[in-house]
Amino acid sequence: MNKQGIVRELASRQGVTMDQANKALDVFCEIIGDQLAAGEKVTIAGFGTFTVSHHPEREGVHPLDPTRRIIMPARKLPLFRAGQKLKRATK
């Protein structure tokens, strides 16, 4: 299912227009992004937790020349961990 499918389902289940459902989903995603950018954790009970994973700078091997070492810069990546209800629903 893609974003449009979620918007259609949300509109159908909540009895709102597609535009209202699309706006609600956009705001939901924006809130999560803003919180992660601020370094906060977002927890939705039963669904899961969104966090930021910190990867420090490290040395690696160049993919085209295994004898050459490269420095991979530090980075932050979003991470999602499923909650218990979501885990049970997918079994």
C-alpha positions as CSV (number, residue, x, y, z in Angstrom):
1,M,0.0,0.0,0.0
2,N,1.3,3.4,-0.9
3,K,0.4,6.9,0.5
4,Q,-2.6,7.3,-1.8
5,G,-4.0,3.9,-0.5
6,I,-3.5,5.0,3.1
7,V,-5.2,8.4,2.3
8,R,-8.2,6.6,0.6
9,E,-8.5,4.2,3.6
10,L,-8.3,7.0,6.1
11,A,-10.9,9.0,4.3
12,S,-13.2,6.0,4.1
13,R,-12.9,4.9,7.7
14,Q,-13.2,8.4,9.2
15,G,-15.8,9.8,6.8
16,V,-13.7,12.8,5.7
17,T,-12.7,14.0,2.2
18,M,-9.6,12.8,0.5
19,D,-8.0,16.3,0.9
20,Q,-8.7,16.3,4.6
21,A,-7.2,12.8,5.0
22,N,-4.2,13.7,2.9
23,K,-3.6,16.9,5.0
24,A,-3.9,14.8,8.2
25,L,-1.3,12.3,7.0
26,D,1.0,15.0,5.9
27,V,0.8,16.8,9.2
28,F,1.3,13.4,11.1
29,C,4.5,12.7,9.0
30,E,5.7,16.3,9.5
31,I,5.3,16.1,13.3
32,I,7.3,12.9,13.4
33,G,10.0,14.4,11.2
34,D,10.2,17.5,13.3
35,Q,10.5,15.6,16.5
36,L,13.3,13.3,15.1
37,A,15.1,16.4,13.8
38,A,15.0,17.8,17.3
39,G,16.5,14.6,18.7
40,E,13.3,13.4,20.3
41,K,11.8,9.9,20.4
42,V,8.3,9.4,19.1
43,T,6.3,6.6,20.7
44,I,2.8,5.5,19.5
45,A,1.6,2.9,22.0
46,G,1.0,-0.5,20.4
47,F,2.3,0.7,17.0
48,G,5.9,1.5,17.5
49,T,8.7,3.9,18.3
50,F,10.6,6.2,16.0
51,T,14.1,7.2,17.0
52,V,17.3,8.6,15.5
53,S,20.2,6.1,15.2
54,H,23.7,7.7,15.5
55,H,26.5,6.2,13.4
56,P,30.0,7.5,14.3
57,E,32.6,8.2,11.7
58,R,34.5,5.0,10.8
59,E,37.0,3.5,8.4
60,G,35.8,1.2,5.7
61,V,37.0,-0.5,2.5
62,H,36.5,1.2,-0.9
63,P,33.9,-0.9,-2.8
64,L,35.8,-0.8,-6.1
65,D,39.3,-1.2,-4.7
66,P,39.4,-3.4,-1.6
67,T,43.0,-2.4,-0.9
68,R,42.0,1.2,-0.4
69,R,40.7,2.5,2.9
70,I,38.1,5.3,3.0
71,I,36.6,7.3,5.9
72,M,32.8,7.1,6.1
73,P,31.4,10.2,7.8
74,A,29.3,10.2,10.9
75,R,25.6,10.2,10.1
76,K,22.2,10.0,11.7
77,L,19.4,7.7,10.4
78,P,15.7,7.4,11.4
79,L,14.9,4.1,13.0
80,F,11.5,2.4,13.6
81,R,10.9,-0.4,16.1
82,A,7.5,-2.1,15.9
83,G,5.3,-2.2,19.0
84,Q,3.7,-5.4,20.4
85,K,0.3,-5.0,18.7
86,L,2.0,-4.4,15.3
87,K,4.2,-7.4,15.8
88,R,1.3,-9.6,16.7
89,A,-0.7,-8.4,13.7
90,T,2.0,-9.4,11.3
91,K,2.4,-13.0,12.6
